[in-house]
Amino acid sequence: MADLLDKAGVKSGAVDVSFQGLDRPVLPQTPAFIKSLKLEKARDKDVIVAYAMNDQPMPMLNGFPIRLIVPGWYATYWVKSLNEINVLNEPFKGFWMDKAYRIANNPHASEQPDKLAADTVPINTMTVRSLIVSPESGDHVPAGKSGRSPGRRVRWRQGHRQSRNLRRRWKHLEGRESRPQLARQLFVASAFATPGLPLRLGRPG
């Protein structure tokens, strides 16, 4: 994306870049689906305009002929069938940025159903999450046997090192736990943003 902006010759004073695809709303009163990024984010080296997937032309269902890719951000920004890019000298005020797809303006983007957040921002980066996929809740592992589960102590350091080479991807950590006595155990997965607070998901096993 940065290459396209450089080739277009962005003038001083530009602040936002808007993106629109070929999709059109079913109902005439529905606002056109246009998303925007701050200029500095649009220039991020990871933000690209993709025309191929797996060495093949972009499939129709995936956004043929070209699609905006914004790694680490929710797919609402991954505009399919991209056909219009505009550089703006003022913040974009479209419906899908100002009214819809907004989240609470706090570290975890959290709010209560009976008390919705008054201070909101456009949805943006994906929240760091961690989860245990095996054993599943309610599974039984015989005493004295080794059960496969993501191991916080066993592989946490190695997973942390790998994260530098696996930016914005799923990280798979696997470890083995052996419990000699029959007992109900609680396994907890924990992930940290940098900087940020841990988000935890516990599952009794």
C-alpha positions in Angstrom: 0.0 0.0 0.0 2.8 2.4 0.8 4.2 1.9 -2.7 0.9 3.0 -4.2 0.7 6.0 -2.0 4.2 7.0 -2.9 3.5 6.6 -6.6 0.3 8.7 -6.3 2.3 11.4 -4.6 0.6 12.1 -1.3 0.6 15.8 -0.5 1.3 17.4 2.9 -1.8 17.7 5.1 -3.2 14.3 4.2 -4.5 12.5 7.3 -6.8 9.6 6.2 -7.0 7.1 3.4 -10.5 5.7 2.5 -11.2 2.4 0.7 -14.3 1.2 -1.2 -15.0 -2.0 -3.0 -17.3 -3.0 -5.8 -20.0 -4.3 -3.4 -23.1 -2.3 -3.3 -25.8 -2.4 -0.6 -29.0 -4.4 -1.2 -31.3 -1.5 0.0 -30.8 2.0 -1.4 -30.9 3.6 2.1 -28.0 1.5 3.3 -24.8 3.6 3.4 -22.0 2.7 1.0 -19.4 0.4 2.7 -16.3 2.5 2.9 -13.6 2.1 5.5 -10.6 4.3 6.3 -7.2 4.1 7.9 -5.0 6.9 9.3 -2.3 7.7 6.7 0.5 6.4 9.0 -1.4 3.1 9.3 -2.0 2.8 5.6 1.7 3.2 5.1 2.5 0.3 7.5 4.7 -2.2 5.7 2.3 -5.0 6.5 -0.7 -3.3 4.9 -0.9 -4.5 1.3 -3.2 -4.6 -1.8 -3.3 -8.3 -2.7 -4.0 -9.5 -6.2 -3.1 -13.2 -5.7 -3.5 -15.9 -3.2 -1.4 -19.1 -3.1 0.2 -18.1 -6.4 -3.2 -17.9 -8.1 -5.3 -14.9 -9.0 -7.4 -13.7 -6.1 -10.6 -16.0 -5.9 -13.9 -14.3 -6.4 -15.1 -15.2 -2.9 -11.9 -13.8 -1.4 -12.1 -10.4 -3.1 -11.3 -10.7 -6.8 -9.6 -8.8 -8.4 -7.7 -7.1 -5.6 -8.3 -6.9 -1.8 -7.0 -4.7 1.0 -5.1 -6.7 3.6 -4.6 -5.1 7.1 -2.9 -7.8 9.3 -3.7 -7.7 12.9 -6.9 -5.7 12.3 -10.5 -7.0 12.2 -11.6 -8.1 8.7 -14.1 -5.2 8.4 -11.0 -3.4 7.1 -10.1 -6.1 4.6 -12.1 -4.5 1.8 -12.9 -7.0 -1.0 -13.0 -6.1 -4.7 -11.2 -2.9 -4.0 -11.8 -0.3 -6.7 -11.4 3.1 -5.1 -8.8 4.6 -2.8 -8.9 8.2 -1.7 -6.4 10.2 0.3 -8.2 12.8 2.5 -7.0 16.0 4.2 -9.5 15.5 7.0 -10.7 12.6 9.1 -13.1 10.3 7.2 -16.7 10.6 8.5 -18.4 7.6 6.8 -21.2 5.7 8.5 -19.1 2.5 9.0 -16.5 4.4 10.9 -18.5 7.1 12.8 -21.6 5.1 13.6 -21.1 1.4 13.1 -18.3 -1.0 14.0 -17.3 0.9 17.1 -16.0 -0.5 20.4 -15.6 0.8 23.9 -12.5 3.0 24.3 -10.7 1.0 27.1 -7.9 -1.5 27.1 -10.2 -4.6 26.7 -12.9 -2.9 24.6 -15.4 -4.1 27.2 -18.8 -2.9 28.2 -21.9 -4.1 30.0 -25.2 -5.0 28.2 -27.1 -2.7 30.5 -24.5 0.1 30.4 -23.1 0.6 27.0 -19.9 2.6 26.7 -20.4 6.3 25.9 -16.8 6.7 24.8 -16.2 4.6 21.7 -13.6 4.3 18.9 -13.7 2.5 15.5 -12.9 -1.2 15.9 -9.2 -1.7 15.1 -6.6 -4.2 16.3 -7.6 -7.7 17.2 -7.5 -8.4 21.0 -4.8 -10.9 22.1 -6.5 -14.1 23.1 -5.3 -17.5 24.2 -7.3 -20.8 24.4 -6.9 -24.4 25.3 -8.1 -26.8 22.5 -7.1 -30.1 24.1 -8.2 -31.6 26.4 -11.7 -30.2 26.0 -13.9 -29.3 28.9 -15.2 -32.5 30.6 -12.5 -34.8 29.1 -11.1 -37.5 31.4 -7.4 -38.3 31.4 -6.5 -41.5 33.3 -4.3 -40.9 36.4 -0.6 -41.4 35.8 -1.0 -40.9 32.1 0.4 -38.0 30.1 -2.3 -35.8 28.6 -1.5 -33.4 25.8 -2.2 -29.8 26.6 -0.7 -26.3 25.9 2.0 -26.1 28.5 2.6 -22.7 30.1 5.8 -23.9 31.8 6.9 -26.4 29.2 7.0 -24.3 26.1 6.2 -20.7 27.0 9.7 -19.5 26.5 10.1 -21.1 23.1 6.7 -19.7 22.0 7.8 -16.3 23.1 10.9 -16.5 21.0 9.0 -17.7 18.0 6.6 -14.7 18.1 9.2 -12.5 16.5 9.2 -14.5 13.4 5.5 -15.3 13.4 3.9 -11.8 13.6 0.1 -11.6 13.7 -0.4 -15.4 13.3 -1.8 -18.2 15.5 0.9 -19.6 17.7 0.6 -23.3 18.6 2.2 -24.3 21.9 2.1 -27.9 23.0 3.2 -29.5 26.2 2.7 -32.7 28.3 1.4 -32.9 31.8 1.5 -36.0 34.0 -0.7 -36.2 37.2 -0.1 -39.2 39.4 -3.2 -38.9 41.4 -6.8 -38.8 40.4 -8.0 -35.2 40.8 -9.9 -32.4 39.1 -7.4 -30.0 37.6 -7.7 -26.5 36.3 -5.6 -25.5 33.2 -5.2 -21.9 32.3 -4.0 -20.3 29.0 -2.5 -16.9 29.2 -1.4 -14.5 26.5 0.2 -11.1 26.7 0.2 -8.1 24.4 3.3 -5.9 24.2 2.6 -3.7 26.0 -0.6 -4.8 27.6 -2.4 -6.9 30.2 -2.8 -10.6 30.2 -6.1 -12.1 29.0 -6.9 -15.5 30.5 -9.2 -18.3 29.6 -9.5 -21.1 32.2 -10.9 -24.5 31.5 -11.4 -27.2 34.2 -10.1 -30.6 33.0 
